[in-house]
Amino acid sequence: MTVAQLGQLNLDELPPLRGSSRTLDRFQKLEQIGEGTYGQVYMGKEVMTGEIVALKRIKTENEKEGFPISAIREIKVLTRLHHENIVKLKEVVISQDGNNQLAATKESSDNNKYNGGVYLVFEYMDHDLTGLSDRPGLRFTVPQIKCYMKQLLTGLHYCHANEVLHRDIKGANVLLNNNGSLKLADFGLSCSSHLCRENFTNRVVTLPYRPPELLLGATNYGPAVDIWSAGCIFAELLHGKPIMSGRNEPEQLHKIFELCGSPDEVNWPGVSKIRWYNNFKPARPMRRRLREVLRHFDSHALDLLDKMLILDPSKRISAKDALAAEYFQMEPLPCDPKSLPKYEASHEFQTKRKRQQQQLNEETAKRQNLRCPPPHARLPPIHHSGQVLQEHRPERNLSMNQLQRPLPTLPSNPYSEPLVDAGLSNRYPPSMNLTVGYNQTHGVQAQAGGTSIGPYPPHGRVGPYAASNMINRSTTPCYAAGPPGFSHRGPNPIANIRNQQYGWQQ
């Protein structure tokens, strides 16, 4: 190690590490499974043992006052909590390699040349509740919902009994594994409930799960904030999607008032003293419609949900009392966690990324269809020169063999040659004398009483007064096909008189 001169700092080398803390080199990153405001989460593997773990990188490059307070809070709380429904913090490791893929970003490398990353090592969980719920076609059973809710309330009861408020209960922070175990995670916003409540912040809990007291600006609250969030998760599991999801605080409050009624001094004593109550007070009173809107729920589930989503936090049921609710005692009972089905790993980060990629693919496909629209179903196909345009709807009197056979190429002059059999059925009786050109003889009598027809000239119709080319017609009408310009008519007495007058042969 080089020694710096007097009055100068040695910035070329790091001081030697002291203590028994392990570094990130003991782990191998596999893939990213989560990302939040305070860091990224990766699935990793311990090199020596092969154990799969979760590595949560703490963002420090944007911190101006040292280590993030959220990470300190999470480490402090998880070292106190040891429960089967609380995620286990295994250890804290650091990375000093500035070029490491998981270490500090390049943007911060100039100001923090040796600012190594800090990682919290957790036990790995296969899913989170949001990622698992977003799987296409997946619907939880009632025993499965009871199993999950019982574990969720058990974990909350343990936290509240140890005077810890989670303050960010949502589906992404409820972890599951393929053994059926449920664990609460992400205690970065947690706090101790025994502290002075007057200084609590109300900017906690993700918006769709935030209770009304925080939306109205309350800073004095307790464990009831977690119960409201758990009630929103309970309704989401039963309903298949969030029941109250606003885009901002006013819209979220409006959705709560529409379902749970508007607050007043009768149903929530002291609500008018909350600092933002007058700003968000609805123009007209709204009645509570929770049982009406969610009437398709089981009656016992609706009773428990009604107690968890009460506006007044002092009347809200506790986690301990919720565990003793009749809902968990009635058939069907909560299933054994080990009997739950096993799913492919599903985290919110992964499912969201897949959904975004799917939407991108659909938009790309739509743009391509607009550029090259397919031909209309009722329009004929594109006709190329030298090919015959086929009928879109063939005539019904043609047989299947005739439909399958290709149509012939017709001559440019339709009157130059007779239409002999060239892919079509013969249009004339077998006894006809189909001679090319003009025939000076009389027409040939058709068989079976058909029309007596003669050949036709190569250019147009014959003049009406040419004695040698008149067509003799029989007295029996016929609908047999004839050459172009041929008219199927019945007997004409006037024509017979004219034939006798001019001496035309009948």
Wavefront OBJ file of the C-alpha trace (Angstrom):
o trace
v 0.000 0.000 0.000
v 1.440 3.321 -1.027
v 1.817 6.028 1.592
v 0.439 9.496 0.889
v 2.550 12.528 1.438
v 1.986 14.774 4.394
v -1.175 16.829 4.104
v -2.598 14.730 1.258
v -5.178 11.933 1.135
v -4.452 8.602 -0.490
v -7.292 8.129 -3.024
v -5.611 5.466 -5.096
v -6.276 2.490 -2.866
v -8.939 1.373 -0.434
v -8.120 0.796 3.241
v -8.022 -2.874 4.239
v -11.342 -4.372 5.365
v -11.726 -5.133 9.033
v -14.168 -7.545 10.598
v -15.836 -10.703 9.307
v -18.333 -9.165 6.856
v -18.560 -11.048 3.590
v -18.498 -9.412 0.181
v -20.726 -9.792 -2.831
v -18.143 -12.026 -4.481
v -19.603 -14.923 -2.500
v -22.810 -14.653 -4.545
v -23.714 -14.932 -8.191
v -26.492 -12.824 -9.648
v -29.037 -14.758 -11.730
v -31.793 -12.319 -12.713
v -33.650 -9.248 -11.525
v -36.962 -9.976 -9.827
v -37.932 -6.603 -8.364
v -37.316 -2.885 -8.327
v -38.543 -0.109 -6.075
v -37.803 3.376 -4.885
v -35.056 2.274 -2.555
v -33.285 -0.425 -4.580
v -33.356 -3.409 -6.913
v -33.893 -7.034 -5.984
v -32.065 -9.897 -7.701
v -32.277 -13.626 -7.472
v -28.813 -14.870 -6.592
v -26.962 -18.017 -5.658
v -24.333 -18.509 -3.011
v -21.248 -19.820 -4.753
v -20.098 -22.207 -2.021
v -23.384 -23.823 -1.012
v -25.543 -23.257 -4.104
v -28.343 -21.813 -1.975
v -30.763 -19.528 -3.813
v -31.191 -16.164 -2.100
v -32.625 -12.719 -2.799
v -30.149 -9.823 -3.048
v -31.586 -6.383 -2.412
v -29.274 -3.630 -3.537
v -29.562 -0.407 -1.552
v -29.347 2.751 -3.647
v -26.722 5.050 -2.187
v -25.538 7.061 -5.176
v -28.287 9.680 -4.837
v -28.110 10.014 -1.069
v -26.741 13.319 0.213
v -26.725 12.448 3.895
v -25.061 9.071 3.895
v -26.773 5.695 4.132
v -30.537 5.693 3.317
v -32.728 5.856 6.406
v -35.123 3.313 4.914
v -32.391 0.671 4.751
v -31.323 1.411 8.318
v -34.941 1.087 9.435
v -35.412 -2.208 7.614
v -32.214 -3.724 9.019
v -33.083 -2.589 12.521
v -36.642 -3.960 12.424
v -35.794 -7.303 10.817
v -33.069 -8.011 13.369
v -35.820 -7.817 16.015
v -38.525 -9.810 14.239
v -38.157 -13.568 13.920
v -41.335 -15.268 12.779
v -42.396 -17.814 10.181
v -44.545 -15.196 8.456
v -41.804 -12.534 8.351
v -39.122 -12.672 5.684
v -35.721 -13.597 7.088
v -32.758 -11.245 6.715
v -29.731 -13.530 6.446
v -26.867 -11.032 6.284
v -25.593 -7.745 4.863
v -22.784 -7.805 2.281
v -20.905 -5.104 0.454
v -19.301 -4.766 -2.962
v -16.161 -2.683 -3.430
v -15.655 -3.422 -7.104
v -16.577 -0.253 -8.948
v -16.804 -2.231 -12.201
v -19.064 -4.882 -10.697
v -22.349 -5.317 -12.500
v -24.240 -4.824 -9.258
v -22.108 -2.040 -7.865
v -22.553 1.716 -8.063
v -23.558 3.176 -11.403
v -21.229 5.114 -13.671
v -23.058 8.354 -12.982
v -21.989 8.254 -9.358
v -18.523 6.820 -9.909
v -16.918 10.238 -10.366
v -18.120 11.621 -7.038
v -17.959 8.300 -5.180
v -15.004 6.506 -6.650
v -14.966 3.805 -4.003
v -18.643 3.850 -3.120
v -19.319 0.101 -3.095
v -22.856 -1.293 -3.161
v -24.587 -2.556 -0.036
v -26.829 -5.614 -0.333
v -29.312 -7.186 2.026
v -29.383 -10.960 1.656
v -32.857 -12.457 2.197
v -34.269 -15.920 1.929
v -35.632 -16.445 -1.567
v -39.399 -16.617 -2.132
v -40.822 -17.908 -5.406
v -43.650 -15.391 -5.799
v -45.268 -12.269 -4.524
v -49.036 -12.049 -4.232
v -49.463 -9.495 -7.026
v -47.267 -11.388 -9.478
v -49.028 -14.663 -8.728
v -52.491 -13.093 -9.029
v -51.603 -11.611 -12.426
v -50.935 -14.992 -13.984
v -53.363 -15.470 -16.899
v -56.305 -17.663 -16.009
v -55.299 -18.119 -12.367
v -58.081 -17.917 -9.778
v -57.587 -18.744 -6.116
v -59.904 -21.154 -4.332
v -61.697 -20.249 -1.094
v -59.544 -22.602 1.067
v -56.463 -21.097 -0.581
v -57.623 -17.531 0.159
v -58.329 -18.464 3.758
v -54.867 -19.995 4.057
v -53.183 -16.868 2.705
v -55.273 -14.443 4.769
v -54.695 -16.407 7.958
v -50.935 -16.266 7.479
v -51.093 -12.567 6.553
v -53.049 -11.678 9.701
v -50.760 -13.868 11.809
v -47.716 -11.967 10.558
v -49.433 -8.628 11.197
v -50.458 -9.692 14.684
v -46.840 -10.580 15.444
v -45.646 -7.177 14.164
v -48.259 -5.251 16.125
v -47.571 -7.250 19.275
v -43.919 -6.192 18.944
v -44.990 -2.559 18.410
v -44.032 -2.451 14.740
v -46.191 -0.837 12.059
v -45.451 -2.072 8.569
v -47.084 0.896 6.758
v -46.742 -0.584 3.260
v -48.891 -3.697 3.126
v -49.636 -4.508 -0.525
v -49.583 -7.516 -2.788
v -46.017 -6.936 -3.982
v -44.748 -6.994 -0.365
v -46.532 -10.260 0.484
v -44.168 -13.063 -0.556
v -45.060 -16.703 -1.201
v -43.112 -19.852 -1.921
v -44.048 -23.175 -3.452
v -44.337 -24.698 0.023
v -47.386 -22.503 0.647
v -45.676 -20.209 3.172
v -46.537 -16.505 3.215
v -44.119 -13.895 4.545
v -44.302 -10.123 4.936
v -41.414 -8.223 3.357
v -40.099 -4.712 2.629
v -40.024 -3.037 6.021
v -38.417 0.111 4.620
v -41.398 2.245 5.711
v -42.005 0.541 9.009
v -41.766 2.272 12.363
v -42.172 1.565 16.072
v -45.674 2.258 17.319
v -44.541 3.061 20.887
v -42.917 6.286 19.687
v -44.676 9.654 19.813
v -47.415 9.301 17.191
v -47.836 13.029 16.653
v -44.827 13.120 14.326
v -45.765 10.214 12.062
v -45.853 10.962 8.367
v -48.980 10.325 6.332
v -47.050 9.818 3.077
v -46.886 6.058 3.500
v -48.770 3.033 2.130
v -49.222 2.584 -1.627
v -52.253 4.527 -2.847
v -54.795 1.721 -3.579
v -54.167 0.331 -0.051
v -53.910 3.628 1.825
v -56.504 4.115 4.609
v -58.766 7.184 4.715
v -57.143 8.677 7.837
v -53.815 9.024 6.007
v -55.507 10.455 2.905
v -57.171 13.076 5.114
v -53.785 14.081 6.565
v -53.710 12.326 9.936
v -50.308 12.050 11.644
v -51.530 10.227 14.757
v -52.374 6.646 13.891
v -51.704 3.060 14.923
v -51.942 -0.565 13.747
v -55.318 0.095 12.123
v -53.533 1.425 9.004
v -52.176 -2.070 8.322
v -55.603 -3.656 8.896
v -57.159 -1.433 6.221
v -54.454 -2.472 3.738
v -54.989 -6.133 4.623
v -58.728 -5.673 4.059
v -58.045 -4.291 0.574
v -55.924 -7.374 -0.183
v -58.689 -9.622 1.172
v -61.278 -8.010 -1.120
v -58.862 -8.206 -4.048
v -58.407 -11.946 -3.572
v -62.156 -12.520 -3.428
v -63.025 -10.142 -6.262
v -60.115 -10.935 -8.577
v -58.976 -7.294 -8.881
v -58.584 -4.203 -6.646
v -61.914 -2.799 -5.492
v -60.643 0.759 -4.890
v -57.880 2.030 -7.154
v -57.583 5.781 -7.744
v -55.008 7.654 -9.799
v -54.446 10.331 -7.135
v -55.388 11.137 -3.549
v -58.695 12.944 -4.270
v -59.863 10.182 -6.610
v -58.835 7.513 -4.106
v -60.823 9.230 -1.353
v -63.828 9.523 -3.637
v -63.743 5.790 -4.379
v -63.534 5.043 -0.654
v -66.498 7.314 0.082
v -68.542 5.695 -2.707
v -68.035 2.226 -1.236
v -67.695 2.844 2.499
v -69.731 6.043 2.865
v -68.674 9.601 3.578
v -67.263 10.367 7.057
v -68.959 12.653 9.551
v -69.001 13.172 13.297
v -71.609 10.441 13.682
v -69.782 7.518 12.108
v -66.292 8.875 12.810
v -66.054 11.109 15.885
v -63.276 13.677 15.569
v -62.924 13.399 11.792
v -63.669 17.091 11.300
v -60.492 17.938 13.236
v -58.213 16.177 10.754
v -56.446 18.925 8.844
v -57.483 18.017 5.280
v -61.054 16.998 6.041
v -62.627 20.253 4.850
v -60.650 20.103 1.606
v -61.919 16.630 0.670
v -65.321 16.686 2.306
v -67.852 15.484 -0.304
v -70.495 17.919 -1.477
v -73.304 15.502 -0.575
v -73.456 12.693 1.999
v -72.800 9.188 0.706
v -74.190 6.076 2.340
v -72.184 2.920 2.982
v -72.688 0.475 0.084
v -70.009 -2.142 0.796
v -72.442 -4.995 1.479
v -74.555 -4.021 -1.497
v -71.709 -3.819 -4.001
v -69.948 -6.963 -2.742
v -73.099 -8.971 -2.059
v -71.754 -11.851 -4.170
v -69.175 -12.560 -1.452
v -69.712 -15.231 1.162
v -71.650 -13.868 4.129
v -68.904 -14.698 6.650
v -66.241 -13.200 4.364
v -68.383 -10.083 3.983
v -68.755 -9.792 7.772
v -64.984 -9.864 8.259
v -64.329 -7.477 5.387
v -66.937 -5.058 6.738
v -65.038 -4.895 10.032
v -61.664 -4.409 8.352
v -62.820 -1.545 6.091
v -64.471 0.686 8.691
v -63.769 4.387 8.225
v -63.133 5.089 11.900
v -59.744 3.482 12.696
v -60.666 3.133 16.387
v -63.558 0.806 15.421
v -61.513 -1.232 12.962
v -60.953 -4.853 13.924
v -57.493 -5.897 15.129
v -55.377 -8.648 13.587
v -55.855 -10.832 16.682
v -59.639 -10.553 16.578
v -59.679 -11.081 12.815
v -57.909 -14.415 13.266
v -60.720 -15.491 15.598
v -63.423 -14.511 13.087
v -66.080 -17.023 12.163
v -64.897 -16.894 8.559
v -61.871 -19.080 9.382
v -63.990 -21.551 11.384
v -66.608 -22.302 8.723
v -66.449 -24.772 5.857
v -64.444 -24.892 3.705
v -61.619 -24.589 6.212
v -58.222 -23.076 5.339
v -56.153 -25.644 3.492
v -52.764 -26.917 4.568
v -50.052 -24.653 3.082
v -48.097 -27.679 1.874
v -51.107 -28.869 -0.148
v -51.215 -25.696 -2.256
v -50.288 -26.021 -5.931
v -46.813 -25.119 -7.110
v -46.467 -22.389 -9.717
v -43.735 -21.063 -11.937
v -41.867 -18.178 -10.294
v -44.033 -15.050 -10.556
v -43.029 -11.640 -9.225
v -44.719 -8.325 -9.939
v -41.623 -6.998 -11.710
v -41.529 -9.979 -14.053
v -45.235 -10.128 -14.826
v -45.359 -6.377 -15.426
v -42.427 -6.611 -17.829
v -44.098 -9.478 -19.705
v -47.341 -7.530 -19.903
v -45.560 -4.461 -21.256
v -43.768 -6.568 -23.865
v -47.066 -8.135 -24.892
v -48.676 -4.708 -25.277
v -45.699 -3.550 -27.339
v -46.035 -6.565 -29.624
v -49.765 -5.917 -30.073
v -49.174 -2.257 -30.938
v -46.477 -3.247 -33.440
v -48.818 -5.751 -35.051
v -51.552 -3.114 -35.311
v -49.177 -0.664 -36.993
v -48.094 -3.318 -39.501
v -51.707 -4.150 -40.315
v -52.444 -0.476 -40.936
v -49.505 -0.196 -43.304
v -50.368 -3.357 -45.254
v -54.085 -4.016 -44.723
v -55.287 -7.461 -45.776
v -57.588 -7.642 -48.842
v -61.266 -7.320 -48.128
v -63.047 -10.643 -47.840
v -65.580 -9.722 -50.510
v -63.059 -8.438 -53.052
v -61.485 -10.760 -55.624
v -57.793 -11.552 -55.304
v -55.192 -9.507 -57.130
v -55.205 -10.459 -60.837
v -51.832 -10.854 -62.541
v -51.437 -10.634 -66.303
v -51.611 -13.955 -68.107
v -53.748 -15.575 -65.420
v -57.465 -16.154 -65.370
v -59.502 -14.459 -62.662
v -61.502 -17.125 -60.905
v -65.008 -16.670 -59.675
v -65.319 -15.681 -55.995
v -68.689 -17.443 -55.755
v -69.035 -20.348 -58.255
v -72.403 -21.181 -59.754
v -74.393 -23.815 -57.995
v -75.190 -25.888 -61.111
v -71.510 -26.862 -61.560
v -70.337 -30.155 -60.149
v -67.479 -30.464 -57.682
v -65.169 -31.843 -60.376
v -65.876 -28.841 -62.551
v -65.245 -26.455 -59.658
v -61.866 -27.998 -58.964
v -60.730 -27.940 -62.594
v -58.996 -24.742 -63.782
v -60.814 -22.462 -66.176
v -59.452 -22.305 -69.759
v -57.909 -19.267 -71.377
v -60.477 -17.790 -73.744
v -59.444 -16.465 -77.187
v -59.234 -12.752 -77.754
v -62.076 -12.878 -80.340
v -64.972 -14.839 -78.834
v -66.551 -15.369 -82.272
v -63.511 -16.789 -84.086
v -63.715 -20.348 -82.720
v -66.414 -22.517 -81.209
v -66.309 -23.261 -77.520
v -65.233 -26.891 -77.509
v -64.516 -28.834 -74.363
v -61.397 -27.231 -72.877
v -62.036 -27.586 -69.202
v -65.784 -26.849 -69.423
v -68.662 -29.174 -70.218
v -69.723 -29.189 -73.885
v -72.318 -26.498 -74.420
v -73.804 -28.150 -77.522
v -75.561 -31.484 -78.077
v -73.331 -34.282 -79.363
v -75.040 -34.345 -82.770
v -74.115 -30.775 -83.647
v -71.818 -30.070 -86.548
v -69.445 -27.522 -85.009
v -67.624 -26.289 -88.092
v -65.349 -23.315 -87.995
v -66.597 -20.419 -90.094
v -69.760 -19.932 -92.112
v -71.669 -23.047 -93.293
v -73.749 -22.667 -96.493
v -75.964 -25.648 -95.608
v -79.051 -25.537 -93.502
v -78.981 -26.030 -89.777
v -78.951 -29.469 -88.230
v -82.041 -30.584 -86.391
v -81.263 -31.095 -82.686
v -82.179 -34.290 -81.019
v -85.046 -34.808 -78.597
v -87.089 -31.933 -79.968
v -84.398 -29.354 -79.334
v -83.942 -26.143 -81.210
v -82.637 -26.406 -84.726
v -79.525 -24.277 -84.800
v -76.879 -23.609 -87.352
v -73.314 -22.381 -87.267
v -72.585 -18.734 -86.744
v -70.217 -16.510 -88.688
v -66.810 -15.499 -87.392
v -67.670 -11.805 -87.259
v -70.933 -10.690 -85.728
v -74.480 -11.829 -86.406
v -75.954 -12.736 -89.801
v -78.140 -10.166 -91.591
v -81.865 -10.721 -91.166
v -82.559 -10.978 -94.932
v -79.812 -13.466 -95.916
v -81.742 -16.511 -97.057
v -78.780 -18.834 -96.818
v -78.039 -18.152 -93.152
v -81.435 -18.024 -91.464
v -81.943 -20.321 -88.517
v -84.896 -22.634 -88.495
v -86.608 -22.894 -85.165
v -88.776 -25.717 -83.958
v -92.096 -25.303 -82.247
v -90.749 -26.538 -78.934
v -89.002 -23.944 -76.722
v -85.645 -24.979 -75.377
v -83.276 -23.474 -72.803
v -80.141 -25.180 -74.020
v -77.093 -23.004 -74.159
v -76.302 -21.496 -77.524
v -73.571 -19.397 -79.091
v -73.162 -15.727 -78.153
v -76.052 -13.591 -79.367
v -78.360 -16.590 -79.697
v -81.912 -15.926 -78.519
v -84.066 -18.705 -77.079
v -87.560 -18.034 -78.392
v -90.753 -20.051 -78.942
v -92.741 -20.500 -82.179
v -93.323 -17.343 -84.239
v -96.374 -17.540 -86.592
v -95.536 -14.222 -88.254
v -92.103 -15.569 -89.211
v -93.732 -18.638 -90.799
v -96.030 -16.458 -92.952
v -93.052 -14.363 -94.004
v -91.093 -17.465 -94.923
v -93.939 -18.649 -97.162
v -94.290 -15.168 -98.731
v -90.624 -14.930 -99.741
v -90.199 -18.615 -100.485
v -87.846 -19.306 -97.639
v -87.477 -22.912 -96.754
v -89.192 -23.910 -93.545
l 1 2 3 4 5 6 7 8 9 10 11 12 13 14 15 16 17 18 19 20 21 22 23 24 25 26 27 28 29 30 31 32 33 34 35 36 37 38 39 40 41 42 43 44 45 46 47 48 49 50 51 52 53 54 55 56 57 58 59 60 61 62 63 64 65 66 67 68 69 70 71 72 73 74 75 76 77 78 79 80 81 82 83 84 85 86 87 88 89 90 91 92 93 94 95 96 97 98 99 100 101 102 103 104 105 106 107 108 109 110 111 112 113 114 115 116 117 118 119 120 121 122 123 124 125 126 127 128 129 130 131 132 133 134 135 136 137 138 139 140 141 142 143 144 145 146 147 148 149 150 151 152 153 154 155 156 157 158 159 160 161 162 163 164 165 166 167 168 169 170 171 172 173 174 175 176 177 178 179 180 181 182 183 184 185 186 187 188 189 190 191 192 193 194 195 196 197 198 199 200 201 202 203 204 205 206 207 208 209 210 211 212 213 214 215 216 217 218 219 220 221 222 223 224 225 226 227 228 229 230 231 232 233 234 235 236 237 238 239 240 241 242 243 244 245 246 247 248 249 250 251 252 253 254 255 256 257 258 259 260 261 262 263 264 265 266 267 268 269 270 271 272 273 274 275 276 277 278 279 280 281 282 283 284 285 286 287 288 289 290 291 292 293 294 295 296 297 298 299 300 301 302 303 304 305 306 307 308 309 310 311 312 313 314 315 316 317 318 319 320 321 322 323 324 325 326 327 328 329 330 331 332 333 334 335 336 337 338 339 340 341 342 343 344 345 346 347 348 349 350 351 352 353 354 355 356 357 358 359 360 361 362 363 364 365 366 367 368 369 370 371 372 373 374 375 376 377 378 379 380 381 382 383 384 385 386 387 388 389 390 391 392 393 394 395 396 397 398 399 400 401 402 403 404 405 406 407 408 409 410 411 412 413 414 415 416 417 418 419 420 421 422 423 424 425 426 427 428 429 430 431 432 433 434 435 436 437 438 439 440 441 442 443 444 445 446 447 448 449 450 451 452 453 454 455 456 457 458 459 460 461 462 463 464 465 466 467 468 469 470 471 472 473 474 475 476 477 478 479 480 481 482 483 484 485 486 487 488 489 490 491 492 493 494 495 496 497 498 499 500 501 502 503 504 505 506
